[in-house]
Each structure stands twice: as structure tokens, then as C-alpha cells.
Amino acid sequence: MKFGRYGLAALMFFCILAGGFLAYSYRAFLSTGTEEESEPRPKKFLPGLAKVRTHLYYMDANSQFLRAEERTLAQPDNAVERASSIVNALIDGPDGELLPTVPAETMLRALYITEDGIAYVDLDRSVSEKHPGGCSCELFTVFSIVNTLALNIPEIEAVKILIDGREAKTLSGHIDIRFPFLPNMLMIK
């Protein structure tokens, strides 16, 4: 019994250590782009709609927590359209010092919200293929999407991530995404 606890503690310590290394590697990966790639992408806004303060959750500079970046986004009346607008803004990346959590090449294919409050976010395979990998980077990606949607849209209680219209076991080899996720406030600072 004690070996099990110590083994679990050692495994958790190793995951945290490996996650820190991978987050550091991810930051280095992000900073190796060319001048042309580092130009900001145009943001997707819908003209003529009410603008609402929205909190998008990105990785902090120390790669330890998610932090909110407040944006004013055009928000359609329909919850699905609002959620799609928010996910696209999240994919566009942060405006400030925070680090992106979703690869910039990722495209939102579809988004659905069930009557019981589960949002199905269907992303193209770039979210996996262009992901830097690692347990903690994968956690940041998942909970960046989940927390951003669930904390901004009252109709959403949980989020299920699909890749290319199909259920996937993991995003990039570590975190089981076969089931919907509830928001995790412990990931936010």
C-alpha cells in the first residue's frame, strides 16, 4: 500500500517535471518563428453585433497556469455562434504576454451544444499534428478550451473535444479526451 502511494507521488513529480520541461520547450518552439510568421493574424469579428467582454484563457509566461486575457468580442444571440466566435478568438492567440494554447493552424470545423449543456468542439487534425506535445501542454490546451467556453457561456456546462468529426483517445498522446470535461478552476491563476 505504501509503495503505491510513493510510486504515485514519484509519478506525479516526474509528470510535473516533464511538463515543465515540455512547457519550456513549447515556449522555445513558439519563439523560433520567422519575422513573417510573427505578424499578428487578423481577428475574426462579425460587424453589427453587440460586443461583450470575454475572458480567453491562455498559458501564463511561466507555463504554470492559465490566465485570462480580456477581450471585447462581437457576440451573436445564438449560444452556438457565440461559442464558435470565442473558440476562433482563442485559436487566433493572445494579444499580450500570454502564450497560445492551441496551435495557430487549427481550424474549428463545427460546434454543437446539447440540451444538457455539453458543447462538442470539432477541431481539424492540426490541433494534434501541430501540437508540441507533452502532458502539461496538452492539459493547457484542453482546459484553455473548456474553461474559456464554460466560463463565458452559461449554456455550456462541459466540453467534449472531437478531432476531424470523430472521437479521439487523446489530443497528443497523454490526456484522455474521450469524455466531456468540466471547467477546472485549479488551472487558473
Phi, psi and omega in degrees: 000315180293322178300324179296318179293315180294321178296317178296317178297318179295319179297317178297318178299316179297317179297319179295316179297313179295321178298318177298317178297315180293323177295320176298317178296322179297317178298319178295320178300319181292329184272002181265010180289162178280170179303317183296321181288336185275358176293139181295139176281146178295140180280149182266107178241148177255116183293151174082005180253156177299144179255135185231143174291130183229142177255116177259133185259118179238168179286138178286168185297336179269000180056040180243334184217168167267142177232148181276136169247120182277131177227155172255112183243148172292130185236111175295163179291327183284130182299323180294317179293322176297314180297319179297317178299318181292316179297318178297321177294323178296318178295323179301336176096170184286156176268334186257220185275350181290163183256143179294152180245342180243130179307136185298336181282351183294140177240137173279117181276318182196162177212133180229149174233123180279168179297332180270014171087018177262123177267128175259114182255112182260109180254153177285172187292350176300330179300329177268314185293325182263000181289138181289344178086179180097146184300309184288323177297322178294319176299316179298319180296310182300308185281343170296314180291311184298307183295319180299315181288309186292329182271350179252337184237109185301334181288347183256123178253331181212161183228134176245128181261128175247153177237121183053041176078007183232155173289136177241152179290314181220166176280314182213029173104358185234311187262124180291115181250022181286348183236156177294149178251138170274157177298148180240103182289341178290343178278348186256138175240000000 
